[in-house]
Amino acid sequence: MALSDMTLAELLKEQQRLVDAALDRLTPPEEVRPHTIHKAMRYSLFAGGKRIRPVLCLQAAAAVSGRDPEAVPGAVVPRAVVPGAMDAGCALEMIHTYSLIHDDLPALDNDDYRRGKLTSHKVFGEAMAILAGDSLFTRAIQVLTRIEGLDAAARLALVDELSFASGTVDGMIGGQVTDIESERKPPTAELLHEIHAAKTGALLRASVRMGAICGGATPEQMDCISRYGEHIGMAFQIVDDILDVEESSAALGKTAGKDEAQGKITFPAVYGLERSREMAAEQCRLAHAALEIFGDAALRLHEIAEMIVYRKS
Amino acid sequence: MALSDMTLAELLKEQQRLVDAALDRLTPPEEVRPHTIHKAMRYSLFAGGKRIRPVLCLQAAAAVSGRDPEAVPGAVVPRAVVPGAMDAGCALEMIHTYSLIHDDLPALDNDDYRRGKLTSHKVFGEAMAILAGDSLFTRAIQVLTRIEGLDAAARLALVDELSFASGTVDGMIGGQVTDIESERKPPTAELLHEIHAAKTGALLRASVRMGAICGGATPEQMDCISRYGEHIGMAFQIVDDILDVEESSAALGKTAGKDEAQGKITFPAVYGLERSREMAAEQCRLAHAALEIFGDAALRLHEIAEMIVYRKS
């Protein structure tokens, strides 16, 4: 089947397979000493992630470069034809995985399961889970400094992008800290937006920006792809919060979801369910609008925005 | 007083002051949100570290470039005349501090005090201590990507050097993991060398190599400075282990030091005290020999090697 004939679901499945293969290539094997840490890194990396960040990185690279991997005549699998985009996507997935391992620790969210599997500290103990998170962060940076097919300036730009998106000021750790400190505080719209723009938004925005760096984006293209990233990031979080409420209503026959039980500040808590749904749809419209300059090359990015907003889980 | 007239102790005090000022400049102020994380980062950064890694970085830069900061006529304070060396040194100190914060956690070494001050998790709680460690790592990379006065290739080389020295394969985290797993195992010479070359050696080696990158080292200079770094790294750890035994003998009137109590594998345990002292002196001699090509520009590196081996605490 030609790639352009694939549905988004089929394409995602193909790209997830390619991302998994690349992550395997880029992570030290269990046979390398010290064995335990590489086992722990791999356990969490291959625990069923949807690889949304690598896919965003790959598709943003395709959109800005015009080198749509799906346009290759007769190709039977999607290919990362933009140099570096696959490895940059894997670095993003490593950072995402490190953040999940540390978030799940007893001192933080204290989760025993994630995606139906035991969390890292339940399998390897707390010490090794802390170090596995640290190691995935380190490995992500190593992957970027040694990426092939890009010059030093582009590689440095990728490291810069990823490290600031992961940091304390408007970045992932900053959002995590604000989130922890906001528990049991009155949920205000300002606080809500501050948390989510940083905690999940910064890394999603970096995903498309890093793809754009690999694709050699012009400043105008970079502006547009950044806005796309911000809008899908916001949509992603709004829908996550909505699903938490809806799933617990369906499953438990009552309204208290996990977020509410933990006193987390959420979009439904601040705006109500109906208004939250409208806001997600509005973010989706803005994401589409931001892609205009890319024309047909951004087809898959349009589809991903729809998928994020209208997913059921 | 001219710098060249300063004793090493006076020079170190001056350089520590400059490093502290640079760390202050390179770390987000407490006033920046989220306040707590920046407070926690600063608490551990300014908890009385000796700044040995930044000083090694500065002095290696001076040695390879021949631009000895102490040779400035009439200068009254040491200056980091090699572009980037001070910031690279601060990135090293941030990584070192992150590793101490995570090592001290209850799940790892469970230390309540370090250098007479409460450890991060005792002051800020475990969640914030984990995130403060993560943040210092992130900040170190950010510092290197934005370093002034160096081109993209040199900045990328610094990130590469630091991330591999911090990693799982022959790097800091790898040594930490091997150390944890070796507790209560029979102490063999092979295991001992593997742990220390990685756990403390890799970052000390990176300290002088990063200084050499800033100073524009030739391949031959880089080889020599790397050997110097390996020898002082080994000497540093041997002497650390010896001091642990001697201090506890003096203080407690018995022989069991903290290392022995924890079942840690040490040089005195494997080789005995007398042979360990000889080995430290031998590493010092090899460090001196590695500096030969630098002539007088490496005066302070010679003195630092002596200080490491003949220190009393």
HADDOCK unambig.tbl for C-alpha pairs under 7 A between the chains (distance, minus, plus):
assign (segid A and resid 34 and name CA) (segid B and resid 174 and name CA) 6.15 0.50 0.50
assign (segid A and resid 34 and name CA) (segid B and resid 177 and name CA) 6.77 0.50 0.50
assign (segid A and resid 34 and name CA) (segid B and resid 178 and name CA) 6.14 0.50 0.50
assign (segid A and resid 107 and name CA) (segid B and resid 126 and name CA) 5.78 0.50 0.50
assign (segid A and resid 107 and name CA) (segid B and resid 127 and name CA) 5.05 0.50 0.50
assign (segid A and resid 108 and name CA) (segid B and resid 127 and name CA) 5.39 0.50 0.50
assign (segid A and resid 126 and name CA) (segid B and resid 107 and name CA) 5.78 0.50 0.50
assign (segid A and resid 127 and name CA) (segid B and resid 107 and name CA) 5.05 0.50 0.50
assign (segid A and resid 127 and name CA) (segid B and resid 108 and name CA) 5.40 0.50 0.50
assign (segid A and resid 131 and name CA) (segid B and resid 173 and name CA) 6.98 0.50 0.50
assign (segid A and resid 135 and name CA) (segid B and resid 167 and name CA) 6.21 0.50 0.50
assign (segid A and resid 135 and name CA) (segid B and resid 168 and name CA) 6.47 0.50 0.50
assign (segid A and resid 135 and name CA) (segid B and resid 173 and name CA) 7.00 0.50 0.50
assign (segid A and resid 138 and name CA) (segid B and resid 163 and name CA) 5.78 0.50 0.50
assign (segid A and resid 138 and name CA) (segid B and resid 166 and name CA) 6.96 0.50 0.50
assign (segid A and resid 138 and name CA) (segid B and resid 167 and name CA) 5.92 0.50 0.50
assign (segid A and resid 139 and name CA) (segid B and resid 167 and name CA) 6.95 0.50 0.50
assign (segid A and resid 141 and name CA) (segid B and resid 163 and name CA) 6.55 0.50 0.50
assign (segid A and resid 142 and name CA) (segid B and resid 160 and name CA) 6.26 0.50 0.50
assign (segid A and resid 142 and name CA) (segid B and resid 163 and name CA) 5.94 0.50 0.50
assign (segid A and resid 142 and name CA) (segid B and resid 164 and name CA) 6.61 0.50 0.50
assign (segid A and resid 145 and name CA) (segid B and resid 156 and name CA) 6.48 0.50 0.50
assign (segid A and resid 145 and name CA) (segid B and resid 160 and name CA) 5.69 0.50 0.50
assign (segid A and resid 152 and name CA) (segid B and resid 152 and name CA) 5.86 0.50 0.50
assign (segid A and resid 152 and name CA) (segid B and resid 153 and name CA) 5.26 0.50 0.50
assign (segid A and resid 152 and name CA) (segid B and resid 156 and name CA) 6.59 0.50 0.50
assign (segid A and resid 153 and name CA) (segid B and resid 152 and name CA) 5.26 0.50 0.50
assign (segid A and resid 156 and name CA) (segid B and resid 145 and name CA) 6.48 0.50 0.50
assign (segid A and resid 156 and name CA) (segid B and resid 152 and name CA) 6.59 0.50 0.50
assign (segid A and resid 156 and name CA) (segid B and resid 156 and name CA) 5.70 0.50 0.50
assign (segid A and resid 160 and name CA) (segid B and resid 142 and name CA) 6.25 0.50 0.50
assign (segid A and resid 160 and name CA) (segid B and resid 145 and name CA) 5.67 0.50 0.50
assign (segid A and resid 163 and name CA) (segid B and resid 138 and name CA) 5.79 0.50 0.50
assign (segid A and resid 163 and name CA) (segid B and resid 141 and name CA) 6.56 0.50 0.50
assign (segid A and resid 163 and name CA) (segid B and resid 142 and name CA) 5.95 0.50 0.50
assign (segid A and resid 164 and name CA) (segid B and resid 142 and name CA) 6.61 0.50 0.50
assign (segid A and resid 166 and name CA) (segid B and resid 138 and name CA) 6.97 0.50 0.50
assign (segid A and resid 167 and name CA) (segid B and resid 135 and name CA) 6.21 0.50 0.50
assign (segid A and resid 167 and name CA) (segid B and resid 138 and name CA) 5.94 0.50 0.50
assign (segid A and resid 167 and name CA) (segid B and resid 139 and name CA) 6.96 0.50 0.50
assign (segid A and resid 168 and name CA) (segid B and resid 135 and name CA) 6.47 0.50 0.50
assign (segid A and resid 173 and name CA) (segid B and resid 131 and name CA) 6.97 0.50 0.50
assign (segid A and resid 174 and name CA) (segid B and resid 34 and name CA) 6.14 0.50 0.50
assign (segid A and resid 177 and name CA) (segid B and resid 34 and name CA) 6.77 0.50 0.50
assign (segid A and resid 178 and name CA) (segid B and resid 34 and name CA) 6.13 0.50 0.50
